[in-house]
Amino acid sequence: MIKYHGKMLYSTEVDGMKCGNNTIKVGVYGIFTSTPAKGNWEYFLISYITHGNDIVLTEEWHGYQIDATYSSIIKHSKKVQTLEEGKLICEEYKSKWISGSNDTLQHKRNEKLNDILEDN
């Protein structure tokens, strides 16, 4: 018999991105699947808002708004290999939204370094 347990492992607000009056957050939701013989973590990227203790997936990363259940997260969310990979994707998405740019943080850092090195 398979059992599921879930936990928000990483979350960050995306400043200025709203769904109604709620600020949208992006994060990595972990689902631990256990059987009598073993257990395994899977990591999923979610965009969401909260209503009290309930999580509602938003259309930014899921196509439409839907209640967050284990099955809806597994079916409608992008799976990533590690928690660290998920964190990087969330931070890059947030950075692109806030800056209004498609440049990644690494690209911006490299440009700044090149500017500094050219000045010297």
Residue pairs with C-beta under 8 A, 6 or more apart in sequence:
1 35
1 36
2 33
2 34
2 35
3 33
3 34
3 35
4 31
4 32
4 33
4 34
4 70
5 31
5 32
5 34
6 29
6 30
6 31
6 32
6 70
6 73
7 29
7 30
7 32
8 27
8 28
8 29
8 30
8 55
9 27
9 28
9 29
9 30
9 43
9 83
9 86
10 27
10 28
10 83
10 86
10 87
10 90
11 25
11 26
11 27
11 28
12 25
12 26
12 27
12 90
12 91
12 94
13 23
13 24
13 25
14 23
14 24
14 25
14 26
14 47
14 93
14 94
14 97
14 98
15 23
15 94
15 97
15 98
16 97
16 98
17 23
17 24
17 60
17 97
18 24
19 49
19 58
19 59
19 65
20 49
22 49
22 50
22 51
23 49
24 47
24 48
24 49
24 58
24 60
25 47
25 48
25 49
25 50
26 45
26 46
26 47
26 48
26 60
26 61
26 90
26 93
26 94
27 45
27 46
27 48
27 86
27 90
28 43
28 44
28 45
28 46
28 80
28 83
28 86
28 87
28 90
29 43
29 44
29 45
29 46
29 68
29 73
29 77
30 41
30 42
30 43
30 44
30 83
31 41
31 42
31 44
31 70
31 73
31 74
32 39
32 40
32 41
33 39
33 40
33 42
34 40
42 74
42 79
43 79
43 80
43 81
43 82
43 83
43 85
43 86
44 73
44 74
44 77
44 78
44 79
44 80
44 86
45 61
45 77
45 78
45 79
45 80
45 86
45 89
45 90
46 55
46 57
46 61
46 62
46 68
46 73
46 77
47 57
47 58
47 59
47 60
47 61
47 62
48 55
48 56
48 57
48 58
48 68
49 55
49 56
49 58
50 56
54 67
54 68
55 67
55 68
56 65
56 66
56 67
56 68
57 65
57 66
57 67
57 68
57 72
57 73
57 76
57 77
58 65
59 65
61 77
61 78
62 76
62 77
63 76
66 72
66 76
80 86
80 89
91 105
92 104
92 105
95 104
95 105
96 102
96 103
96 104
101 108
103 111
